[in-house]
Amino acid sequence: MRRQVHEDSSRAGEAARMAWPRQALVEDFTDRVGAIDVPVLVLAGSDDKVDPPQILRDHLLPLITTATLTELDGTGHLSPLEVPDQVASHISAFAARL
């Protein structure tokens, strides 16, 4: 699956690949995120190089006061593909607590 995701992403071309860092990453969504007032579960892969857990703790969690972060062991940015059982387990537990 990981290989397939990489191959699919590579087929999109240079313009599509560069659109994320040049456009989406520079968008300021602070006001919209700050308006979230429902419980939020943030799942972060321990080895994620795109959105590392500490960056999310430092920059996202302070904006969403209702959020909690759970770090998934031994996974990177594609945790739903890499550790689907961990993802499902954490989401199920989160939903059960609501």
C-alpha positions in Angstrom: 0.0 0.0 0.0 2.8 2.4 0.9 4.4 1.8 -2.5 1.1 2.3 -4.3 0.5 5.7 -2.5 4.0 6.8 -3.5 3.5 5.7 -7.1 0.1 7.5 -7.2 1.5 10.6 -5.7 4.5 10.6 -8.1 2.2 10.4 -11.1 0.6 13.7 -10.3 3.5 15.7 -11.6 5.7 18.4 -10.3 3.1 21.2 -10.2 0.8 19.1 -8.1 3.6 18.0 -5.7 4.7 21.6 -5.2 1.2 23.0 -4.7 1.0 21.8 -1.1 4.1 23.5 0.2 3.6 26.7 -1.9 -0.1 27.2 -1.3 -1.7 25.0 1.4 1.1 25.3 4.0 1.1 29.1 3.9 -2.7 29.5 4.4 -3.5 30.9 7.8 -6.4 28.9 9.3 -5.9 30.0 12.9 -9.3 31.7 13.2 -11.2 28.7 11.8 -9.4 26.1 13.9 -9.9 28.2 17.0 -13.6 28.1 16.5 -13.7 24.3 16.9 -15.7 23.6 20.1 -16.2 19.8 19.9 -13.9 17.1 21.2 -11.0 16.4 18.8 -8.6 13.5 18.6 -5.3 14.3 16.9 -3.4 11.1 15.9 0.3 11.7 15.2 2.8 9.1 14.0 5.9 8.9 16.2 8.1 8.9 13.1 6.1 11.5 11.1 8.5 13.9 9.3 5.7 15.9 7.7 3.7 16.7 10.9 5.9 15.6 13.8 4.0 15.1 17.1 5.9 17.9 18.9 5.0 20.4 16.2 1.4 19.5 16.6 1.6 19.8 20.4 3.3 23.2 20.1 1.3 24.7 17.3 -2.1 22.9 16.8 -3.2 21.9 20.3 -3.0 25.4 21.7 -5.5 26.5 19.0 -8.0 23.8 19.6 -8.7 23.7 23.4 -10.9 20.6 23.0 -8.1 18.6 21.3 -6.0 15.8 22.7 -3.1 14.2 20.9 -2.3 10.5 20.8 1.1 9.5 19.5 1.1 6.3 17.4 4.2 4.2 17.9 6.4 3.2 15.0 4.6 5.0 12.2 5.1 7.9 10.0 2.8 10.3 8.1 0.7 7.5 6.5 -0.4 5.9 9.8 -3.8 4.8 8.4 -1.9 2.6 6.0 1.0 1.7 8.2 -0.8 0.9 11.5 -4.6 0.7 10.7 -5.3 -1.3 13.8 -3.8 1.3 16.0 -5.7 4.1 14.3 -9.0 2.2 14.5 -8.5 1.3 18.1 -7.8 4.9 19.1 -10.7 6.2 17.2 -13.0 3.6 18.7 -11.9 4.4 22.2 -12.3 8.1 21.6 -15.8 7.7 20.2 -16.8 5.5 23.1 -15.8 8.2 25.6 -18.1 10.8 23.9 
